[in-house]
Amino acid sequence: MGSFLSSIFSSAKTKREREKISSQCATRTSALDLKAANPLAKLPTLITEDSGALFDSRVICRYLDDFAGSNLYPKETLWDVLTLEALADGIAESAVSMVYELRLRAAHEQSHSWIEAQWAKVEQALDALNAGDFSALDGPLNMGQLALACSLGYLDFRHQARAWRDGRDQLSAWHHRFSQRKSMLDTQPDG
Ligand SMILES: N[C@@H](CCC(=O)N[C@@H](CS)C(=O)NCC(=O)O)C(=O)O
């Protein structure tokens, strides 16, 4: 998400626009009852001045893209980009849920077979990406690519021991190239 916002910032046309985006993206949920804005009580939830509360990262990214006119969802490749974005989101969701299982549930409630089933989904997605099944991975910058780069970054952050790059040279090279983008370097998470 941070990388995406950075790209949007760099494409915003005027300082006034950038300031407006910045104030909209500030963390204001701490001052609010998150549930009042999003009945699911999930982050991210974006409180906008004109469109109320928006939630789910895909909805928020679409809103910000429209707001900034970044064209990260090009009309000609829209369905491919949305599908890649959904795949990236699915990778992140499975990877996050594995962490939740271990951190938020009592040891006797945890299911290791369920954790492995989530990782199997991640691996299936990574294998398909490595095999070149998703054309939106190539070509001009789009939101699917940004979402994927963020999800792979999360795998490095929380699931390093799973070594997702092993046996996936194409995807690993793609991620390495993509990570050199200024927007990615500028928005490395602190930890
Ligand atoms: N697919 C959703 C996932 C949202 C989500 O699960 N967010 C997590 C944080 S990464 C959360 O708020 N979890 C709290 C909960 O599930 O109660 C999105 O991308 O917005």
The ligand as an ORCA input file, in Angstrom:
! r2SCAN-3c Opt
* xyz 0 1
  N      -8.687     -7.941      1.869
  C      -8.773     -6.936      2.907
  C      -8.117     -7.484      4.176
  C      -8.343     -6.569      5.368
  C      -7.785     -7.192      6.634
  O      -7.951     -8.396      6.906
  N      -7.105     -6.361      7.440
  C      -6.518     -6.839      8.675
  C      -5.230     -6.109      8.941
  S      -4.016     -6.567      7.757
  C      -7.457     -6.524      9.824
  O      -7.927     -5.411      9.940
  N      -7.721     -7.506     10.678
  C      -8.512     -7.314     11.848
  C      -9.628     -8.290     11.903
  O      -9.709     -9.182     11.035
  O     -10.429     -8.163     12.823
  C      -8.067     -5.671      2.418
  O      -7.130     -5.774      1.628
  O      -8.462     -4.578      2.817
*
